[in-house]
């Protein structure tokens, strides 16, 4: 959440945030980055609370982001999505080209106090 807040403050025209509310409660949300100087927009965070799934909220958020991407001149859209979203994305014309896997660089070992430095 902090990153989204910072990015929106730093460059408001590159990040677009969307939400679906039902009875005053945020039940589905997503965001999109427009990659300046390119023809790409990247879709992130599409999620709907379990008890609100099946109502078309994810599809609506997908459509509004695609419309905004097109309006901003983006011909290509990438989506970071879980396998659960793949059937919906394919239904709307997206094709899975690759998978990504989260990873973290190992932290350097703290050498202070280790026997190797004694």
Secondary structure as UniProt FT lines:
FT   HELIX           2..10
FT   TURN            12..14
FT   STRAND          15..22
FT   TURN            23..24
FT   STRAND          25..34
FT   TURN            36..37
FT   STRAND          40..48
FT   HELIX           50..52
FT   TURN            53..54
FT   HELIX           57..71
FT   TURN            72..73
FT   STRAND          76..79
FT   HELIX           83..91
FT   TURN            92..93
FT   TURN            112..113
FT   HELIX           115..117
//
